[in-house]
Every structure is written in structure tokens, then in C-alpha cells.
């Protein structure tokens, strides 16, 4: 395995509530040789004091004099980093102890891959389980899925520093979703991948930047640009962009026939352009995950439509049926949205193992 130096890049602004636990998850990695570069983006809480107290020689803290925001702070970190490989992590997330070792080994064995992520667990602000999130594994699955939503979890990604710098780094026109935009540019010329293991625990909190600064118009801009990269020479309509944007939240039952037609048309075009995906197990899994997500989101509004989409997911990728939360599906089917909220409250009381 290559001994390429890794820089773990963490940018934080007033992240004290979860910063200690997040930092500990990096310092306890099985891969011991790395630089831990922390950009303190002009924090005004207890974050600076905690960072000053750290004595681990692998830690390097750089403080912004003014609050630059996450995107500019990450670009500053890319310029200052000494590592050939950059592992991203946010100040409220947790890395699995073998995350760095597994991702570094993968990139060493696959020099053509520019960035590799992983599957993730999700918790709330109190550390209670919220479920899991699955992503495509192969580049072709990621490249297709990225049209509909971000197919790499930012905080779970390790990438090649020089490759990202050559691509222009993060676009500072994006205060949020900067990674979604970057992966779209990066994947046009380089391969992307996700590992099958869950190497990150993602904390979902109301104050996270992806929630407080989520701007639908920026997402739409990213998806429009990715559409052009995915299908060069094909013009998209505003109605098509509207349908694509619905995937991230919920496809309205009345729009489902048009959405299905568009999804089928684009999938057929994609498979015609890249015939190898027709026999790809990962691409079948990717399509199954998409219909599963549509089905879950539809269940409270239209139980019959939601169940049809879940059945479609199983037909496309039968092994996925073993991972379905059947208790949740049954409760929603019988009792509707009230049951969904009750089930999620019960689930939230269960700590992640």
C-alpha cells in the first residue's frame, strides 16, 4: 500500500457541542500517520479554547480572522494541506475507526479514481438513530444518480488533492451544496466511487449548513449543469428540471406518470450510451434505491402509489427486500402519516449500535 500522506480537513464555525466527539473519532483512527488540519472559521463559542487545548502533534489549527463560510474555508484548507489525499469531515460527524485505512487502500489500488466515499449511518443531535443512507458504488451508478441528488456524502469522502485543485477546487459561489457541484465537475473527467461499508455517522441537526442554507435554485443550477454533462447535446425543459427536483423531496402523486416516463426515457438513453450498465449489478441496485426512496416519500400521501414504487424497487433489485423496514411500511400503509411520525419517534429512542 502507498504511504501517501493523508490530511483530514475539518472546517468549523461554532461547533463546540459535537466537536470533541468528532475530533476524537479522527484521532482514534487505526491509520495513525496523518495531518489533521482544522480551519476555525472565526468561531465565537468555546471552539477556539478547545482547539488551543489539543496537544496531539498531528493536529494543525488555522484560524480565519473573519467568518469566510464553509466553501472558502475548505479552499483555504486545500491550499494549506500537506497531504496528497484529503479526507473530509464535518465538525458534527463521526468516522469509523478504520475509515482512513480503508479509503487510502482503495485509492492506492485504484489510481484512476479521484474520490471515494462510503455508505453512512444517520443520527440526530442527541446521538439517536435516524436510519441509514445508501449510495451507488461504481462510477456509472454515481454519475447517473448524481442527476437526481448528491451521490457522495461530503463528510465521508477522501479525494486526491491535486486532482481537485486542478479542477478548480470548490466553487465559492455555492455557500451550501458546494460538494454536490464539485463532484459533478470532477466526475466528468475522473472516476468516482463509494465503498460498501458504513464508514461515517452523519449527524442531522437543524442548524447544519445543508439545512439552513439549502437553496433550491442552486440545486436546480447544479442539476441542469449535470444534465448537460450526462446527456451532451440534449436540451432539457423546465418541466423536466421540475420533475428531477421533486426526487429530492417527494414526487407528487399527480406528477408520478410524467416522472416515471422521464426517468424511463433518461435511463434508457443512459444505458444506450453506456451499454455496460445493463449488466451491472450496482446499476440495478442504484435504480432500486431510487424507486425505494420515491416509494417511501409517497406512502404518506398515496399508500397505493408508494407500495407500487417499493414493489418496483424489489423487482429491479430483489436483494433489497431484505433491507426494507417492514414494520415501518406496514404502519404507514395501515395508519398513514400519523404512524410514520410515531414510528420515527420510537426509532429515535434507539441508539446506534
N, C-alpha and C positions, 0 to 999 in steps of 0.2 A: 504494500500500500504506500502511496506517496505520502511524504511528510509535509505536505503543503501547510503553511501556517493558516490557521483559521482566526478570523476576527468575528466575535459576536458583537453585533451592532444593536444597541438599545438606545432609543431616544425617549426622554421622559420629561413631562411637564406636570408638576404637582401630582406625582404618582405614589406618594408615600403609603397609602392604605395597603397596597399589594406589592410594593416594590421589593421589600425584603424577601418575600417568598419567591418572587420571580427571579431575583438575583441568585438566591440560594440554589434554584434549580439549574442554573448555569454553572455555578462554582462546583457543584456536585457531579458534574458530568464524568463519565468513565474515560472520555478523551481528555487528557489533562493539559495538553500543550495548546494554549490559545491565548489570544489577546481579547480582553473584554472591554470594548470601547463604549462608554456611556456618555451620551450627549445630554447634559442637563439644560433643557430649553428654558432658562430663566425661571426656574421654579421658585415659588414664594411660600411653600409649605415646609414640612420637615425633610423634604427630599435632599437639599444640599447638606444638611447636617449628617444624615445617614451616609451619604456618599463620602463625606470627609472622614467618616469613622472607619472606612474599609481599608484594610491593610494587606489584602491579597495582592501580590506583585503582578498578577495577570490583569488587574483592573486599571484602566486609564480613564479618568474623568475629565471631560472638557465641558466648560460652561459657556453658554451663549449669554452675551451681555443683555440682549433683548430677546423677547419671545419671537422666534422665527417661524414656529409651526413645524409640524412633523416632516413635511416634504423637504423643506430647506435644511432642517437638522440632519435628515438622512443623507442628503447630498454632501453636507459638510463632513459627515462621518465617512462617506466613501472616499473623500479626498484625504482624510487623516489616517484611515485604516492601513495597517501594515500587512494584513493577511491577504493571501491570494484568494481565499474563499471567505465569503461573508455569510454568516448565519444571522438572520433577523430574529428579533424577539421584541414584543411589546412589554411594557412595564407591569402589566397585569396578567400576563400569560405564564405558563409553566412548561418547561421542556422535560421530556422523558430522559432518564439518566443516560441512555445510550444514543440519544438523538444525534449529537455531533459525530460520533464514531460511525453510525450507520450512513449518514448522509455523505460524510467525507469519503467513505469506502465506495459508495455508489458513484460519486463524481470521479474518483480515481479510476474506476473500472469502465466508466462511460465518458471519455473525454469530449464527445460530441454534444453532451448535454450541458446546457448553460445554467439551468436552475432546477432544483429538486425540492419538492415539498413533501407532505405526508397527509395521512388521514388525521382527524382531530376529535378529541372529546370536547364537550362544552359544559361549563359550569356558570353559575350566577355569581353575584358579588359576595355571597356568603359561602361559596365553595360547594354549593349543592348541584347535583347532576341535572343537566338540561338535555342531555342526549348526545348524539354523535353526528358528525358530518363526514360524508364520503365524497371523494373526488376521483376522477379518472386517473389511471396510472400512466398510460402511454401518451406520447406527444399528439398523436392524431385524435385521441379521445379528448385531451385537454384543449386542443386547438378548436375542435367542434364545440365543446361545452362552453368555451370562453365567450362565444357569441351571446349566450343566454345569461351567464353570470360568471363571476370570478372563479376560475377553476384551480387556483392555488391559494392556500391560506397564507397571507403575508408573513405572519409571525412564525410559520412553520418552514419557511423557505431558506435554503442555502444556495448561494449563487456565486459565479465567478466574477470577481470584482472588475477585472479589466474588460470583460465582455460587456458588463452593464455600463461601465464608463464609456466604452466605445459606442454604445447605443444611445448615449446622451444622458444617462442617469435618470433620476426621477424628474418628471415634468412638474415644475413648480407652479404651473397654472392650476394644478389639482391639489387643493387643501386636503381632500379625502379621496379615496379610491385611486391614489397615486400608484399603487401596486397593480391594480386592475389594468390601468393604462400601460404601465411598463411591460407587463407580461405580454400584452398584445403586440407591442413593438418588438420585443425581444424574440418572441416565438416566430416571427416572420422569417428570421434568418438562422435561428438556432433551435435545438430541440429542448423541450421541457418535459418534466416527469414528476410523478408523485410516488412515494414509497407506499406499500400496502399497510405498513404498521401505523398505529396511532402514536406519533412521537411528540404531540403537543396537546396541552389542555388549554383551550381558548376560554377566557373569561368574558362573558357577555354582561356588560354593565350599562346602565342608562347614559352615563357620561362619556362613553367611549367615543372617539373621534368619528368612527364609522357611523355612529347613530346621530351625533349632534351636528355633523357637517355633511350628512348624506344629501347630495343634490341630484335629483332625478335628471336634470338637464345635462350634468356632467356624465352620468351613467349612459344617457342616450348618445352623447357625443362619442364615448368610448365604443359603444356597441355599433354605431354607424361606421366608425373607422374600422372596427374589426370585421364587419360585414364586407367592406371593400377589400380587406386583406384575404378573407376567406373565399370570396367569390369575385375575383378581379374581373372587371368588365361588365358585371351585372348591376343594374341600378335597383335600388330599393325604394319602396314607397313609404310615406309617413305612416300609413296604416300598418305596414309590415313592422316598422320600428315600434309602433304602439303594442302590437301583439308580442313581439320579442320582449319588450319591457315588462309586460304582465307576468312573465315567467318568474321574476324575482319575488313577486308578492302573491298574486293569485290570478289565474286566468278566469275571468267572469264566465259563468255557465253559458250565457248567451253568445260569448265570443269563442267558445270552445270549438265549434265546427271550423271556423276560419283559422284558428290557431293550429288545429290538427292538420288542416290542408297545407298551411305554410310550413309547419315542422316536417311533414312528409316530403314536400317538394324540396326543401333545402337539404334534408337528409339524403334524398335520392341524388341530388346534384353533388353533394359532398362525396358520396360513395362512388359516383361515376368518375369524379376527379381523382379519387384515391381508392382504387379497387381493393387494395389490401385490407381496408377496414371491414369489408364484407365478411371476412372470415376471422375477424379479430374478436376474441372473447372480451377484451377490455372495451371495445366499442359497443358491443351488445350490452355489457354491464352499464356503460355510460348512458345509453338510451333508456335502459331500465330504471336507472336512478332518476333520470329526468321525468319519466312518467310517474314514478313513485312520488316525487315531490309535487307534481301537478295534482295527483290524486289526494294527498294529504291536505293540501291547501283548499281543495274543492269540497272535501267532506262536510264541513260545517254548513256550506251554502247549498250544496246539492249532493246528498248522500249517494244517489244512484250514479251521478256523473263521476264522483270521486272513486267509487268502487270499480267503475269501468276502467278508469285510468290505472288503478292499482292492479287490476287483472291484466291490463295491457303490459304493465311492468313485469309481471311474473311470466307472461308468455314470451317476452323478449329475452328475459334473463331469469330462468326458473330458480337458480340457487338463491336469488334474493328473497324468496318467500320465507326462507328460514330465518331471515333477519327482521322480518316485519314485527312490529309491536302489536300482536293480535288483540290484546286487551284494549289498547287504545282505539284500534279500528272498530272493534265491536261496540265500545261505549259510544263513540261518535255516531256510528250507524244507528244505534237504538235511541240515543237521547239527544244527539245534536251537539251544538256548540257548548251548552252548559256542561255536558260530560267532558268535552275536551278540556275546558278550563279546570274542572275538578281533577281530572287525570293528571294534568300538568302540575297542579298544586301537590298532589300525592308524590309525583315523581321528583319534585323539587326538594322533598324532605329526605330523599335518599342520597347519601354521599357517594361520590365516585369511588370505586374500589381501587 
